Amino acid sequence: PTVRAVGGPAIRNMASVGGNLFAPAPYGDFAVALLALDANVATEDSEVPIETFLAGRDASRSIVTSVTFALPRAESFRFLKVSRVKPKGVSVLSIAALLQRIDNGTVTAARIALGCMADRPMRARAAEKALLGCRLTPDEIAPALAVANEGTTPITDPVASAWYRAEVLPVHLGRLLLE
Ligand SMILES: Cc1cc2nc3c(=O)[nH]c(=O)nc-3n(C[C@H](O)[C@H](O)[C@H](O)COP(=O)(O)OP(=O)(O)OC[C@H]3O[C@@H](n4cnc5c(N)ncnc54)[C@H](O)[C@@H]3O)c2cc1C
């Protein structure tokens, strides 16, 4: 589902995963998913967690040779791209979540990555923390939604303003979590 959300068939045929790691917001939807998945990015010189790689990408001069991650259980990974034009519009924002839950539905670990909420994919750390110990019900996820924007600096572009992105992030995160 994440791959299919990137551009149209022609873009997907040509654009690479390595290039997506460098794509400035509003692009980089695939990198958002890779950040939630805690991927490792290998270059000719080193292998680092994607979060470290993204933080230093502006100074990076190495060729990315592989990107790897542990395949999640299907039910633990969720991805949402919000765009005004379907099916291949540019992102208003994108959200990827990797949630580990025990049998009664309680969240025991959460990684949530956001696209368009900064100049590059970022984690919603406050929301991740607030989700721990919660079940995915409207009442229990409310504290996580309340802090979803913590640390964000959304972009403004012709698709949406920073204000709009900040307003709708909790709405879409809520939909993703209650899916
Ligand atoms: C019409 C259109 C629609 C698009 N829609 C989307 C979308 O919906 N979602 C989305 O996320 N993106 C979208 N994009 C952006 C595009 O998908 C990504 O930027 C793409 O993944 C880039 O891959 P590329 O191989 O073309 O990289 P390039 O654009 O060729 O390169 C981007 C940058 O990354 C560097 N680079 C590329 N590969 C490597 C590597 N292996 N190692 C080191 N540096 C590297 C290049 O030097 C360059 O600086 C769209 C682009 C277009 C033109």
Ligand as a Chemical Component Dictionary entry (heavy atoms), coordinates in Angstrom:
data_LIG
# 
_chem_comp.id                   LIG 
_chem_comp.type                 NON-POLYMER 
_chem_comp.pdbx_formal_charge   0 
_chem_comp.three_letter_code    LIG 
# 
loop_
_chem_comp_atom.comp_id 
_chem_comp_atom.atom_id 
_chem_comp_atom.alt_atom_id 
_chem_comp_atom.type_symbol 
_chem_comp_atom.charge 
_chem_comp_atom.model_Cartn_x 
_chem_comp_atom.model_Cartn_y 
_chem_comp_atom.model_Cartn_z 
_chem_comp_atom.pdbx_ordinal 
LIG C1  C1  C 0 5.378  13.638 -10.931 1  
LIG C2  C2  C 0 6.047  13.219 -9.655  2  
LIG C3  C3  C 0 5.274  12.699 -8.627  3  
LIG C4  C4  C 0 5.882  12.283 -7.443  4  
LIG N1  N1  N 0 5.085  11.788 -6.442  5  
LIG C5  C5  C 0 5.675  11.408 -5.289  6  
LIG C6  C6  C 0 4.882  10.890 -4.239  7  
LIG O1  O1  O 0 3.666  10.789 -4.323  8  
LIG N2  N2  N 0 5.514  10.505 -3.103  9  
LIG C7  C7  C 0 6.880  10.604 -2.952  10 
LIG O2  O2  O 0 7.403  10.224 -1.925  11 
LIG N3  N3  N 0 7.641  11.094 -3.939  12 
LIG C8  C8  C 0 7.069  11.503 -5.088  13 
LIG N4  N4  N 0 7.835  12.017 -6.081  14 
LIG C9  C9  C 0 9.254  12.180 -5.844  15 
LIG C10 C10 C 0 10.019 10.914 -6.245  16 
LIG O3  O3  O 0 9.254  9.773  -6.147  17 
LIG C11 C11 C 0 11.114 10.666 -5.291  18 
LIG O4  O4  O 0 11.858 11.836 -5.192  19 
LIG C12 C12 C 0 11.931 9.519  -5.836  20 
LIG O5  O5  O 0 11.866 8.417  -4.955  21 
LIG C13 C13 C 0 13.310 9.951  -6.120  22 
LIG O6  O6  O 0 13.998 8.869  -6.672  23 
LIG P1  P1  P 0 15.001 9.067  -7.860  24 
LIG O7  O7  O 0 15.665 7.748  -8.055  25 
LIG O8  O8  O 0 14.303 9.699  -9.028  26 
LIG O9  O9  O 0 16.032 10.096 -7.229  27 
LIG P2  P2  P 0 16.559 11.453 -7.874  28 
LIG O10 O10 O 0 15.453 12.459 -7.930  29 
LIG O11 O11 O 0 17.321 11.117 -9.083  30 
LIG O12 O12 O 0 17.555 11.889 -6.711  31 
LIG C14 C14 C 0 17.134 12.628 -5.589  32 
LIG C15 C15 C 0 18.385 12.961 -4.777  33 
LIG O13 O13 O 0 18.835 11.762 -4.151  34 
LIG C16 C16 C 0 20.179 11.495 -4.552  35 
LIG N5  N5  N 0 20.238 10.027 -4.712  36 
LIG C17 C17 C 0 19.426 9.247  -5.467  37 
LIG N6  N6  N 0 19.717 7.939  -5.304  38 
LIG C18 C18 C 0 20.749 7.918  -4.401  39 
LIG C19 C19 C 0 21.510 6.854  -3.805  40 
LIG N7  N7  N 0 21.275 5.562  -4.070  41 
LIG N8  N8  N 0 22.504 7.208  -2.932  42 
LIG C20 C20 C 0 22.770 8.497  -2.647  43 
LIG N9  N9  N 0 22.063 9.533  -3.167  44 
LIG C21 C21 C 0 21.080 9.247  -4.018  45 
LIG C22 C22 C 0 20.385 12.235 -5.848  46 
LIG O14 O14 O 0 21.724 12.576 -6.044  47 
LIG C23 C23 C 0 19.540 13.488 -5.625  48 
LIG O15 O15 O 0 20.233 14.428 -4.854  49 
LIG C24 C24 C 0 7.277  12.415 -7.280  50 
LIG C25 C25 C 0 8.053  12.928 -8.323  51 
LIG C26 C26 C 0 7.453  13.328 -9.490  52 
LIG C27 C27 C 0 8.312  13.872 -10.604 53 
# 
loop_
_chem_comp_bond.comp_id 
_chem_comp_bond.atom_id_1 
_chem_comp_bond.atom_id_2 
_chem_comp_bond.value_order 
_chem_comp_bond.pdbx_ordinal 
LIG C1  C2  SING 1  
LIG C2  C3  SING 2  
LIG C2  C26 DOUB 3  
LIG C3  C4  DOUB 4  
LIG C4  N1  SING 5  
LIG C4  C24 SING 6  
LIG N1  C5  DOUB 7  
LIG C5  C6  SING 8  
LIG C5  C8  SING 9  
LIG C6  O1  DOUB 10 
LIG C6  N2  SING 11 
LIG N2  C7  SING 12 
LIG C7  O2  DOUB 13 
LIG C7  N3  SING 14 
LIG N3  C8  DOUB 15 
LIG C8  N4  SING 16 
LIG N4  C9  SING 17 
LIG N4  C24 SING 18 
LIG C9  C10 SING 19 
LIG C10 O3  SING 20 
LIG C10 C11 SING 21 
LIG C11 O4  SING 22 
LIG C11 C12 SING 23 
LIG C12 O5  SING 24 
LIG C12 C13 SING 25 
LIG C13 O6  SING 26 
LIG O6  P1  SING 27 
LIG P1  O7  DOUB 28 
LIG P1  O8  SING 29 
LIG P1  O9  SING 30 
LIG O9  P2  SING 31 
LIG P2  O10 DOUB 32 
LIG P2  O11 SING 33 
LIG P2  O12 SING 34 
LIG O12 C14 SING 35 
LIG C14 C15 SING 36 
LIG C15 O13 SING 37 
LIG C15 C23 SING 38 
LIG O13 C16 SING 39 
LIG C16 N5  SING 40 
LIG C16 C22 SING 41 
LIG N5  C17 SING 42 
LIG N5  C21 SING 43 
LIG C17 N6  DOUB 44 
LIG N6  C18 SING 45 
LIG C18 C19 SING 46 
LIG C18 C21 DOUB 47 
LIG C19 N7  SING 48 
LIG C19 N8  DOUB 49 
LIG N8  C20 SING 50 
LIG C20 N9  DOUB 51 
LIG N9  C21 SING 52 
LIG C22 O14 SING 53 
LIG C22 C23 SING 54 
LIG C23 O15 SING 55 
LIG C24 C25 DOUB 56 
LIG C25 C26 SING 57 
LIG C26 C27 SING 58 
# 
